[in-house]
Structure formats: structure tokens, C-alpha cells
Amino acid sequence: MSEKREDGIIFIFCYLLTWLSGIIVYVMYGSKNKDLKFHSIQAILLGVIIFVIGIIPSIFPLELYPISWIVNLVVIILWLSGIYVGYKAYNGVDIAMPVIGGLAK
């Protein structure tokens, strides 16, 4: 297992509130640490995707209520995957999420 980073808890914080905490970390540490900059941008992009997916249930009428459960499950899975990526970064392993990891670089 890789050694834990000195500022590792900030990596986890990036993904807690996705776009909001990502912006905070980007503004505070983005110019000082390239790894934090990458993870903050990745968290912002993840937050935007979660927000867009989260709007889907409000578009459908109530007759399609089961779709809301599926969409909410997808949102939770995406958020938890972000937390996992933050945890791995805390432990010194940088993971680029599919699609948004390439955009963040």
C-alpha cells in the first residue's frame, strides 16, 4: 500500500460535496499542488454530472416513478465512487475516473 499523503484528507474533502468542495479546494490549493488541482477539477465535473442526472426525475411524470429510484441509485453510486477515488488519493493512489478523468487532466 502506498504511503498516506500529508494533505490527504483534502483529497477526500474534494469529493464530499462534489462541485462545491471541488471549487473550494481548487481555489485554495489548485495553484500549489497539481494532484489537488486534478482531483478538484474531477470532483467539479463529477458534481455537474450528478446534478444533470439528478434533474431527470423531475422531467418525467409521476407515472414513471420507478425511474426516479433508478436515477437516485445511479447518483448515489457516482457519489460513492467519488468518495472512493478521494480515499485512494488520500492513500497516494491517483485514479482517473472514466471520461471525466481525461477532461480533468
Backbone as CSV, one residue per row, in Angstrom:
resi,resn,N_x,N_y,N_z,CA_x,CA_y,CA_z,C_x,C_y,C_z
1,MET,0.845,-1.185,0.000,0.000,0.000,0.000,0.882,1.238,0.000
2,SER,0.479,2.233,-0.721,1.241,3.468,-0.799,1.146,4.247,0.506
3,GLU,2.112,5.121,0.686,2.138,5.934,1.890,1.087,7.040,1.822
4,LYS,0.477,7.339,2.954,-0.549,8.381,3.001,0.086,9.743,2.783
5,ARG,-0.648,10.604,2.078,-0.150,11.936,1.779,-0.331,12.860,2.966
6,GLU,0.537,13.855,3.028,0.493,14.823,4.116,-0.824,15.598,4.137
7,ASP,-1.285,16.013,2.980,-2.535,16.776,2.879,-3.672,15.897,2.378
8,GLY,-3.623,14.614,2.729,-4.526,13.619,2.174,-5.997,13.819,2.458
9,ILE,-6.334,14.319,3.618,-7.753,14.484,3.959,-8.431,15.465,3.005
10,ILE,-7.662,16.355,2.418,-8.219,17.319,1.461,-8.702,16.596,0.204
11,PHE,-8.041,15.502,-0.159,-8.483,14.731,-1.323,-9.882,14.161,-1.085
12,ILE,-10.124,13.675,0.113,-11.451,13.148,0.436,-12.470,14.282,0.471
13,PHE,-12.083,15.419,1.043,-12.979,16.577,1.103,-13.412,17.020,-0.290
14,CYS,-12.531,16.897,-1.282,-12.876,17.283,-2.666,-14.177,16.637,-3.119
15,TYR,-14.361,15.386,-2.764,-15.485,14.614,-3.286,-16.702,14.593,-2.371
16,LEU,-16.598,15.124,-1.172,-17.731,15.087,-0.257,-18.928,15.865,-0.783
17,LEU,-18.722,17.085,-1.191,-19.807,17.908,-1.725,-19.619,18.150,-3.216
18,THR,-18.861,17.310,-3.845,-18.522,17.316,-5.279,-18.176,18.706,-5.782
19,TRP,-19.068,19.348,-6.509,-18.695,20.596,-7.188,-18.368,21.708,-6.199
20,LEU,-19.086,21.803,-5.088,-18.839,22.880,-4.128,-17.475,22.713,-3.443
21,SER,-17.220,21.534,-2.895,-15.924,21.319,-2.252,-14.796,21.293,-3.283
22,GLY,-15.092,20.851,-4.498,-14.096,20.880,-5.561,-13.660,22.300,-5.892
23,ILE,-14.621,23.219,-5.941,-14.293,24.624,-6.203,-13.475,25.208,-5.051
24,ILE,-13.855,24.887,-3.832,-13.118,25.394,-2.659,-11.664,24.916,-2.689
25,VAL,-11.464,23.632,-2.948,-10.100,23.089,-2.984,-9.331,23.658,-4.169
26,TYR,-9.995,23.814,-5.305,-9.320,24.365,-6.480,-8.828,25.785,-6.215
27,VAL,-9.658,26.598,-5.593,-9.284,27.980,-5.302,-8.164,28.035,-4.256
28,MET,-8.252,27.195,-3.234,-7.280,27.258,-2.142,-5.947,26.580,-2.473
29,TYR,-5.981,25.446,-3.186,-4.776,24.654,-3.379,-4.419,24.384,-4.838
30,GLY,-5.255,24.785,-5.771,-5.046,24.447,-7.177,-3.740,24.936,-7.752
31,SER,-3.291,26.103,-7.340,-2.046,26.641,-7.891,-0.811,26.068,-7.187
32,LYS,-0.989,25.436,-6.039,0.142,24.933,-5.255,0.418,23.456,-5.475
33,ASN,-0.611,22.676,-5.778,-0.470,21.229,-5.827,-1.205,20.694,-7.053
34,LYS,-0.448,20.102,-7.975,-1.063,19.626,-9.223,-2.005,18.443,-8.993
35,ASP,-1.718,17.612,-7.987,-2.605,16.485,-7.699,-3.941,16.971,-7.139
36,LEU,-3.894,17.944,-6.238,-5.135,18.514,-5.709,-5.910,19.244,-6.794
37,LYS,-5.197,19.877,-7.696,-5.860,20.565,-8.814,-6.618,19.554,-9.673
38,PHE,-5.965,18.432,-9.996,-6.603,17.391,-10.798,-7.847,16.847,-10.098
39,HIS,-7.725,16.508,-8.821,-8.855,15.921,-8.108,-9.976,16.925,-7.876
40,SER,-9.634,18.185,-7.699,-10.695,19.184,-7.528,-11.465,19.379,-8.833
41,ILE,-10.763,19.410,-9.963,-11.458,19.527,-11.258,-12.299,18.287,-11.514
42,GLN,-11.765,17.127,-11.196,-12.516,15.883,-11.377,-13.767,15.873,-10.496
43,ALA,-13.660,16.373,-9.271,-14.817,16.442,-8.370,-15.860,17.429,-8.897
44,ILE,-15.420,18.543,-9.443,-16.353,19.521,-10.020,-17.113,18.895,-11.182
45,LEU,-16.393,18.217,-12.067,-17.049,17.566,-13.208,-18.005,16.468,-12.747
46,LEU,-17.609,15.711,-11.737,-18.490,14.685,-11.191,-19.753,15.316,-10.623
47,GLY,-19.609,16.424,-9.919,-20.771,17.124,-9.368,-21.713,17.624,-10.442
48,VAL,-21.172,18.109,-11.548,-22.017,18.572,-12.655,-22.782,17.398,-13.248
49,ILE,-22.104,16.270,-13.422,-22.778,15.082,-13.969,-23.868,14.599,-13.015
50,ILE,-23.580,14.569,-11.725,-24.583,14.156,-10.740,-25.778,15.101,-10.772
51,PHE,-25.532,16.393,-10.892,-26.618,17.375,-10.946,-27.498,17.159,-12.175
52,VAL,-26.864,16.970,-13.322,-27.622,16.765,-14.564,-28.439,15.483,-14.493
53,ILE,-27.838,14.410,-14.002,-28.569,13.146,-13.873,-29.691,13.289,-12.842
54,GLY,-29.441,14.043,-11.786,-30.449,14.232,-10.744,-31.672,14.995,-11.201
55,ILE,-31.558,15.763,-12.272,-32.695,16.520,-12.808,-33.661,15.606,-13.560
56,ILE,-33.186,14.493,-14.040,-34.000,13.596,-14.874,-35.339,13.233,-14.230
57,PRO,-35.404,12.859,-12.936,-36.712,12.501,-12.374,-37.734,13.635,-12.413
58,SER,-37.285,14.861,-12.360,-38.239,15.974,-12.394,-38.818,16.191,-13.789
59,ILE,-38.195,15.632,-14.796,-38.688,15.768,-16.167,-39.824,14.788,-16.440
60,PHE,-39.744,13.595,-15.833,-40.737,12.559,-16.083,-41.979,12.761,-15.219
61,PRO,-43.133,12.403,-15.745,-44.351,12.480,-14.933,-44.351,11.415,-13.834
62,LEU,-45.265,11.540,-12.905,-45.316,10.619,-11.769,-45.592,9.174,-12.175
63,GLU,-46.153,8.963,-13.350,-46.425,7.583,-13.797,-45.129,6.796,-13.972
64,LEU,-44.032,7.496,-14.200,-42.756,6.830,-14.390,-41.911,6.887,-13.112
65,TYR,-42.574,6.805,-11.979,-41.924,6.927,-10.683,-40.762,5.950,-10.470
66,PRO,-40.830,4.701,-10.958,-39.690,3.785,-10.757,-38.390,4.306,-11.371
67,ILE,-38.484,5.126,-12.400,-37.275,5.683,-12.993,-36.558,6.570,-11.981
68,SER,-37.315,7.232,-11.134,-36.706,8.072,-10.102,-35.817,7.252,-9.175
69,TRP,-36.269,6.076,-8.807,-35.459,5.220,-7.934,-34.163,4.820,-8.620
70,ILE,-34.250,4.480,-9.883,-33.060,4.069,-10.636,-32.082,5.239,-10.758
71,VAL,-32.600,6.414,-11.083,-31.749,7.601,-11.226,-31.093,7.943,-9.894
72,ASN,-31.854,7.880,-8.806,-31.291,8.167,-7.492,-30.209,7.154,-7.110
73,LEU,-30.408,5.906,-7.478,-29.394,4.884,-7.223,-28.119,5.187,-8.001
74,VAL,-28.254,5.603,-9.255,-27.094,5.970,-10.069,-26.352,7.151,-9.449
75,VAL,-27.093,8.144,-8.971,-26.484,9.315,-8.335,-25.700,8.901,-7.091
76,ILE,-26.272,8.039,-6.278,-25.590,7.572,-5.058,-24.330,6.788,-5.411
77,ILE,-24.419,5.937,-6.420,-23.248,5.160,-6.835,-22.143,6.078,-7.350
78,LEU,-22.504,7.092,-8.131,-21.499,8.045,-8.627,-20.842,8.797,-7.475
79,TRP,-21.651,9.241,-6.513,-21.102,9.979,-5.376,-20.164,9.087,-4.554
80,LEU,-20.572,7.853,-4.302,-19.726,6.925,-3.547,-18.444,6.589,-4.298
81,SER,-18.518,6.507,-5.622,-17.293,6.266,-6.389,-16.344,7.450,-6.268
82,GLY,-16.887,8.662,-6.189,-16.050,9.832,-5.959,-15.376,9.778,-4.605
83,ILE,-16.119,9.379,-3.577,-15.547,9.231,-2.245,-14.429,8.182,-2.258
84,TYR,-14.648,7.095,-2.989,-13.624,6.055,-3.111,-12.365,6.599,-3.778
85,VAL,-12.541,7.364,-4.850,-11.393,7.959,-5.544,-10.645,8.900,-4.604
86,GLY,-11.375,9.676,-3.815,-10.746,10.554,-2.831,-9.981,9.775,-1.781
87,TYR,-10.547,8.670,-1.334,-9.875,7.813,-0.345,-8.591,7.222,-0.927
88,LYS,-8.654,6.750,-2.161,-7.456,6.201,-2.800,-6.398,7.284,-2.978
89,ALA,-6.812,8.505,-3.316,-5.855,9.611,-3.437,-5.243,9.926,-2.081
90,TYR,-6.025,9.829,-1.036,-5.541,10.008,0.333,-4.419,9.017,0.637
91,ASN,-4.542,7.811,0.099,-3.536,6.774,0.296,-2.414,6.823,-0.728
92,GLY,-2.412,7.834,-1.596,-1.314,8.005,-2.549,-1.529,7.387,-3.903
93,VAL,-2.710,6.880,-4.194,-3.003,6.259,-5.481,-3.964,7.162,-6.244
94,ASP,-3.490,7.755,-7.326,-4.348,8.630,-8.125,-5.148,7.806,-9.123
95,ILE,-6.455,7.977,-9.098,-7.344,7.280,-10.019,-8.056,8.323,-10.863
96,ALA,-7.974,8.138,-12.173,-8.718,8.995,-13.085,-10.037,8.295,-13.397
97,MET,-11.142,8.967,-13.099,-12.455,8.382,-13.364,-12.683,8.330,-14.883
98,PRO,-13.417,7.330,-15.358,-13.668,7.251,-16.794,-14.329,8.529,-17.318
99,VAL,-13.931,8.943,-18.459,-14.418,10.115,-19.187,-14.002,11.425,-18.499
100,ILE,-14.438,11.667,-17.261,-14.141,12.949,-16.634,-12.679,13.048,-16.196
101,GLY,-12.021,11.928,-15.967,-10.603,11.957,-15.619,-9.761,12.505,-16.757
102,GLY,-10.114,12.137,-17.974,-9.414,12.669,-19.141,-9.656,14.152,-19.328
103,LEU,-10.877,14.586,-19.057,-11.194,16.010,-19.157,-10.485,16.813,-18.068
104,ALA,-10.357,16.230,-16.883,-9.728,16.934,-15.765,-8.231,17.129,-15.986
105,LYS,-7.614,16.191,-16.713,-6.168,16.311,-16.976,-5.942,17.412,-17.966
